[in-house]
Amino acid sequence: MTAESALQKSVYDALRADADVAAIVGARVFDAVPEGSDYPMIVFGSSDMVPVDDVAQCVEGAEVSLQLDCWVRANGRLRPARDLVAAVTQALHRSTLALEGGLRLLSLTASHRVFLDRDGRTAHGVVTLEAEIDGR
């Protein structure tokens, strides 16, 4: 299992298990959005991986960036989107997720931004996760 895949699986499990996130999106956390899905929802977006070989620190692993797109259509558009990205950030920032495949999460930070989508009625929140992972 790659570092990116292991991180995504653990993030998915953490989001589905978090009461504050579930109170907003229910079970709507997707890799691919099923047709006819309702808002609000969280969708896994792009990711980047940079291999890390630090002999001095005894680390052979990866730095992984993972984007989570949070979509909301509701009255007050940006406020509900801010609430969702805040819940996602709270659930993941500095968490100690367990990873599969013999990988170990060294650190995980989350940052976010919120903006109105071009359609003028959908708020889009982007949560960016930065992870340092030991092992490949």
One Martini backbone bead per residue (centre of mass of N, CA, C, O) as a GRO file, in nm:
protein
  136
    1MET     BB    1   0.096   0.036   0.023
    2THR     BB    2   0.072   0.352  -0.008
    3ALA     BB    3   0.093   0.645   0.152
    4GLU     BB    4  -0.158   0.772   0.024
    5SER     BB    5  -0.357   0.537   0.070
    6ALA     BB    6  -0.323   0.512   0.376
    7LEU     BB    7  -0.411   0.797   0.443
    8GLN     BB    8  -0.691   0.797   0.315
    9LYS     BB    9  -0.810   0.568   0.482
   10SER     BB   10  -0.769   0.703   0.763
   11VAL     BB   11  -0.928   0.960   0.703
   12TYR     BB   12  -1.194   0.832   0.635
   13ASP     BB   13  -1.235   0.689   0.908
   14ALA     BB   14  -1.220   0.949   1.083
   15LEU     BB   15  -1.458   1.103   0.954
   16ARG     BB   16  -1.679   0.880   1.002
   17ALA     BB   17  -1.620   0.883   1.331
   18ASP     BB   18  -1.690   1.180   1.355
   19ALA     BB   19  -1.941   1.352   1.505
   20ASP     BB   20  -1.916   1.642   1.381
   21VAL     BB   21  -1.903   1.556   1.087
   22ALA     BB   22  -2.158   1.372   1.079
   23ALA     BB   23  -2.359   1.605   1.154
   24ILE     BB   24  -2.316   1.732   0.860
   25VAL     BB   25  -2.265   1.466   0.637
   26GLY     BB   26  -2.260   1.201   0.751
   27ALA     BB   27  -2.164   0.961   0.492
   28ARG     BB   28  -2.044   1.202   0.291
   29VAL     BB   29  -1.760   1.033   0.195
   30PHE     BB   30  -1.555   1.070  -0.099
   31ASP     BB   31  -1.393   0.972  -0.396
   32ALA     BB   32  -1.664   0.920  -0.551
   33VAL     BB   33  -1.948   1.062  -0.668
   34PRO     BB   34  -2.255   0.984  -0.652
   35GLU     BB   35  -2.526   0.992  -0.810
   36GLY     BB   36  -2.743   1.212  -0.637
   37SER     BB   37  -2.602   1.361  -0.429
   38ASP     BB   38  -2.586   1.530  -0.140
   39TYR     BB   39  -2.579   1.799   0.059
   40PRO     BB   40  -2.321   1.775   0.219
   41MET     BB   41  -1.961   1.718   0.131
   42ILE     BB   42  -1.681   1.490   0.094
   43VAL     BB   43  -1.384   1.509  -0.122
   44PHE     BB   44  -1.136   1.362  -0.269
   45GLY     BB   45  -0.846   1.488  -0.394
   46SER     BB   46  -0.559   1.581  -0.439
   47SER     BB   47  -0.210   1.467  -0.461
   48ASP     BB   48   0.116   1.453  -0.294
   49MET     BB   49   0.458   1.312  -0.339
   50VAL     BB   50   0.760   1.295  -0.134
   51PRO     BB   51   1.045   1.162  -0.099
   52VAL     BB   52   1.223   1.036   0.201
   53ASP     BB   53   1.583   1.057   0.291
   54ASP     BB   54   1.695   1.035   0.636
   55VAL     BB   55   1.966   0.920   0.784
   56ALA     BB   56   1.996   1.091   1.048
   57GLN     BB   57   1.674   1.016   1.127
   58CYS     BB   58   1.582   0.733   1.024
   59VAL     BB   59   1.424   0.813   0.741
   60GLU     BB   60   1.185   0.639   0.526
   61GLY     BB   61   0.963   0.818   0.303
   62ALA     BB   62   0.697   1.071   0.320
   63GLU     BB   63   0.544   1.351   0.169
   64VAL     BB   64   0.197   1.436   0.213
   65SER     BB   65  -0.060   1.570   0.009
   66LEU     BB   66  -0.410   1.638   0.095
   67GLN     BB   67  -0.726   1.688  -0.052
   68LEU     BB   68  -1.032   1.840   0.072
   69ASP     BB   69  -1.360   1.862  -0.045
   70CYS     BB   70  -1.609   2.101   0.057
   71TRP     BB   71  -1.964   2.081   0.012
   72VAL     BB   72  -2.212   2.356   0.003
   73ARG     BB   73  -2.583   2.390   0.025
   74ALA     BB   74  -2.687   2.685   0.191
   75ASN     BB   75  -2.780   2.889   0.405
   76GLY     BB   76  -2.505   3.102   0.428
   77ARG     BB   77  -2.292   2.926   0.273
   78LEU     BB   78  -2.015   2.999   0.429
   79ARG     BB   79  -2.076   2.915   0.717
   80PRO     BB   80  -2.125   2.607   0.671
   81ALA     BB   81  -1.843   2.565   0.547
   82ARG     BB   82  -1.681   2.654   0.794
   83ASP     BB   83  -1.792   2.437   0.980
   84LEU     BB   84  -1.685   2.195   0.820
   85VAL     BB   85  -1.378   2.263   0.809
   86ALA     BB   86  -1.349   2.276   1.115
   87ALA     BB   87  -1.423   1.981   1.174
   88VAL     BB   88  -1.205   1.853   0.999
   89THR     BB   89  -0.963   1.989   1.129
   90GLN     BB   90  -1.016   1.889   1.419
   91ALA     BB   91  -1.002   1.577   1.345
   92LEU     BB   92  -0.685   1.598   1.209
   93HIS     BB   93  -0.515   1.785   1.360
   94ARG     BB   94  -0.258   1.622   1.509
   95SER     BB   95  -0.306   1.341   1.454
   96THR     BB   96  -0.282   0.963   1.525
   97LEU     BB   97  -0.288   0.783   1.283
   98ALA     BB   98  -0.335   0.476   1.155
   99LEU     BB   99  -0.137   0.273   0.942
  100GLU     BB  100  -0.095   0.081   0.684
  101GLY     BB  101   0.175  -0.119   0.569
  102GLY     BB  102   0.403  -0.028   0.786
  103LEU     BB  103   0.316   0.257   0.853
  104ARG     BB  104   0.407   0.594   0.986
  105LEU     BB  105   0.285   0.863   1.155
  106LEU     BB  106   0.449   1.167   1.237
  107SER     BB  107   0.262   1.391   1.086
  108LEU     BB  108  -0.035   1.623   1.108
  109THR     BB  109  -0.171   1.880   0.905
  110ALA     BB  110  -0.423   2.147   0.898
  111SER     BB  111  -0.581   2.338   0.640
  112HIS     BB  112  -0.795   2.626   0.533
  113ARG     BB  113  -1.055   2.715   0.287
  114VAL     BB  114  -1.308   2.959   0.170
  115PHE     BB  115  -1.552   2.962  -0.106
  116LEU     BB  116  -1.720   3.068  -0.382
  117ASP     BB  117  -1.857   2.940  -0.633
  118ARG     BB  118  -1.934   3.006  -0.964
  119ASP     BB  119  -2.255   2.949  -0.921
  120GLY     BB  120  -2.334   3.117  -0.637
  121ARG     BB  121  -2.442   2.846  -0.435
  122THR     BB  122  -2.156   2.718  -0.374
  123ALA     BB  123  -1.961   2.603  -0.125
  124HIS     BB  124  -1.593   2.593  -0.087
  125GLY     BB  125  -1.389   2.370   0.083
  126VAL     BB  126  -1.036   2.352   0.175
  127VAL     BB  127  -0.843   2.078   0.284
  128THR     BB  128  -0.504   2.062   0.395
  129LEU     BB  129  -0.280   1.793   0.406
  130GLU     BB  130   0.017   1.730   0.608
  131ALA     BB  131   0.244   1.451   0.575
  132GLU     BB  132   0.449   1.237   0.771
  133ILE     BB  133   0.606   0.931   0.651
  134ASP     BB  134   0.701   0.616   0.757
  135GLY     BB  135   0.771   0.468   0.487
  136ARG     BB  136   0.651   0.286   0.165
   0.00000   0.00000   0.00000
